[in-house]
Each structure stands twice: as C-alpha cells, then as structure tokens.
Amino acid sequence: MWCLEQHKENTALIDESGRTLSYRKLDEETKRIAEAVGRRSLVFSLCRNTIGSVLGYVAFINGNILPVLLSSHLEETLRASLMQAYQPAFLWIPAEQADRFAEMEPVYSCYDYVLLKTGYKTEYPLYDHLGLLLTTSGSTGSPKFVRQSYDNILDNAKSIVSYLELDATERPITTLPMNYTYGLSIINSHLLVGATLLLTEKTLMQKEFWQFFKEAGATSFGGVPYTYEMLDRLRFFRMELPSLRTMTQAGGKLTPELHKKFAEYAKEKDTKFIVMYGQCEATARMGYLPAEKLLEKCGSMGIAIPGGKFHLIDVNGQYITEPHVTGELVYEGTNVTLGYAECGEDLIKGDERHGVLQTGDMAQFDEDGYYYIVGRKKRFLKIYGNRVNLDEIDRLVKARFDNIDCASAGVDDHMYLFVTDGAVAEDVKRFIVSKTGLNSAAFKMIVLEEIPKNDAGKTLYKNLARYYQ
C-alpha cells in the first residue's frame, strides 16, 4: 500500500509527547509487527490516535493481514460479542488494557501497544482482496462492517492526494478517530506522499491541543459539522495559526451559514477550506467542492472526486437529467467497497457492489453540475400528510439559535425536538411551527444535557428513540 522506504528520511509520525518516527523507522517497526503475526489472519485493533495504534494499522495493511479497526473505548459487552462473531486470531491493543485479556498470550509489544494471540479455534477464510473492516458511522451497536479492498483504499487515497494537492510538506493534526473512515482517510492519503502526521488524543476543547498545533506547525485538520460548530463557539476566527493551510469538512452537511463563515475566513487568511462528501461504503470520499467555488456554490458538496461519477435517480430508478430536481444520489467509482459483513462467514465474500453505490442521500444538481444534499432518504416524517425533512429542521434551528445543540426525530405525526438549553425550548418550538405552518400539537420539546454523538461527532439518532418509542 505504502512505499515507506521511498520517504525514508522524512518524519512520519510525531505525538504530543514529542516522540518522532522517520519513515525508515516506521518501515522497520511495522515489518516486525507483521512478522510477529506471521500469516494472513484477522486482527482486532483497538484504536487511539497514537504512534502504537498507527504502527499496527500500517503493519497489517502492508503485511496482507486483515484488521478490524475499533475504538479503544468500545463498550466491553459489544467488544466481546464482536469477538465471538468474528473469532480474530490476534488483538492489537493499548498495553494498559492487556490485563482485561489475561487468558491470551502476548507475542509482541512496542510503543505502548501489545499484540495478543487470542487462542480461538475457528479461523474464517478471508477473501484475497479484502483489506480492511470498518464500522459504518451508524452501526457501532451491531456486528455490521464495511468490507474495503486494498484497491478501494489505494484508489481513494490517490484521488484525495490529487484533489487536495498533497505533498510531503503537509503536517495534518488528528481531530477525528482513526477507526472512523474520514479520520483514517487522512492517514492513508498523507502517508502516500511522505507527509508528517501529528498524533494527539486531545480534543479541540483542550488548550493542550492548540499548544501542540502551534508547536508542531500543523498545516491542516479535518472535521465533521459538529467540529465546526464547536470551533465557531471557541472563537476560532480570532486565533493566530500561521502554519494552517487547509481545513477540510465532511461527515454530514454543514449549515450554509457556517459554510459561508468559514469560506470567508479562509479567503481572508489565504487558506483553503474544502467541503467534501463521503461514506464508509465508498471507502471515504466521493465528492468535494473546489476551494475557488466555496462562496459561489455555498451549501454545495461539490462534484465527484477524480475517477468517480455522480448521477441522480427517481423513485422508479430512472436517471434525472434536469437541474434542481430531487433524487437519490448514486456514485460510481473504483473506491466503492465490496459490501457488508455481519459475521465471520461473510469474510470470504467477493465484490457485491461492482463499483456502484446508492448512497441513500437525496440531492439535486444545478446548471453547472454541482450537487447539493437535501436530506437522507429515511430522514423524513409525514406530519398530518406533509412530508418534513428532519435534516432541514436541524439546519433551521442551528442557524436561528446560537450556542445550542439540537436534533429532530420521531414518528409520523409526532416530531420530537431535542435541545440543550431549556430557556429557549419554547422559542424553538414556535419557530419551527412558524416555518412549517403545521399545528403545534405535532411537536414535542425535550431538553437534554447533551445530544448523543459517536466518537466522530455524528448525532446518534437511534439513541433518541427511547424518548418516543
């Protein structure tokens, strides 16, 4: 996957404690890990944004070993059920967690990580081209994984390098978990060009993150909409970050208001702000909005990445050819993944998608061929016979009310509006009633301390269901 020796004199990894690894050292260390595994087999990797975690991932991919990337904070019952379903031959885990697996044999350790031999008797056969298993953003509570091939990963990384114009001088800082497809795509693409990854477990809310950012000279970071909402509240626009070159955004639609705010900031600071579109089912990225179109096409997710194609289909599966007509977004490209796995027996399956992905997102395109996401196929309710787009409800509330987080969900004829500030709850309700023109009896306000989100900052709508089911 990566020709590490090609960049042997470059610095590959720097962590917040100041430890560094050259590409030569990265190559040596990852080969040792792969040798300790010894054969093509399944490995569960409990991930952190640390040197040891990245070493394991690179070792497994380059060594033709199949990793399953999971959060190191994964709930124990879920982890145990996943292990039972897939019977991994090895675990690659933070050394401090090793005492939880006292019955397993440690066979190698480095950089605060340890490789454990699980001792499972069953080893499921693995499809030759299967390179990686990742959870979809919405399925962390189930054994469902996306099956990514080696070709998927490499093709998507090369495309990202192309449209972001990456080179060895880049120094991206981690703001997203590496077991999340977007966070992992940053690692994949930057290792391809010999860049330096700045690894930190700190969050944007911690001053240590910004100290490391400045001291290490970070040139870029990525974020989901929630990341940019937090940055706006943190008065990011007043920060002095002379090394910053590029900000990227994906993982959901940014409100047009916030899109415009960061686009104007980027223009003023002579940096790039790149809005992108992707899904784990397409490895990572499918679309991007060129920086020069940021203000002109405000609210757009852009055009297909190099090597990919978009089109829209109607409810009958027919192509939509007129602009400003809503249909389901379909993507075609080499980065479309093989399909899903829900148990160990599925790991032998081949390519079930054949380069075509129906995204489940509803979109339109304009006269210039730029695409705009208008909602999810399933994120709609019927309220008294009227079809209401829940993503649009969330956008309206966030645009109108500062400094609150919100989410909408529910069942037909009953919409639940979740907010984090009880003082404005009734104002939010009146606002949505006025915008939709629907009877206020259809709306119920619920105040929460925080809106549930996954490690990547995406709203966990399924966790809200207990309030109305």
TATAGI-V411935 format. One record per helix or strand. SS is the DSSP state (alpha for helix, beta for strand). FROM is the first residue (numbers start at 0). LEN is the number of residues. If there is no record, write none. Layout:
ss:SS from:FROM len:LEN
ss:SS from:FROM len:LEN
This chain:
ss:alpha from:3 len:4
ss:beta from:10 len:5
ss:beta from:19 len:3
ss:alpha from:22 len:15
ss:beta from:41 len:6
ss:alpha from:50 len:12
ss:beta from:65 len:6
ss:alpha from:75 len:11
ss:beta from:89 len:5
ss:alpha from:94 len:7
ss:beta from:104 len:6
ss:beta from:112 len:5
ss:beta from:129 len:6
ss:beta from:144 len:5
ss:alpha from:149 len:15
ss:beta from:171 len:2
ss:alpha from:180 len:12
ss:beta from:196 len:3
ss:alpha from:206 len:10
ss:beta from:219 len:4
ss:alpha from:224 len:9
ss:alpha from:235 len:3
ss:beta from:245 len:4
ss:alpha from:255 len:14
ss:beta from:271 len:7
ss:alpha from:279 len:3
ss:beta from:284 len:5
ss:alpha from:290 len:3
ss:beta from:301 len:3
ss:beta from:308 len:5
ss:beta from:318 len:1
ss:beta from:326 len:6
ss:beta from:338 len:3
ss:alpha from:343 len:5
ss:beta from:355 len:10
ss:beta from:370 len:6
ss:beta from:379 len:4
ss:beta from:385 len:4
ss:alpha from:389 len:11
ss:beta from:405 len:6
ss:beta from:413 len:6
ss:alpha from:421 len:15
ss:alpha from:439 len:3
ss:beta from:442 len:5
ss:beta from:452 len:1
ss:beta from:458 len:1
ss:alpha from:460 len:7
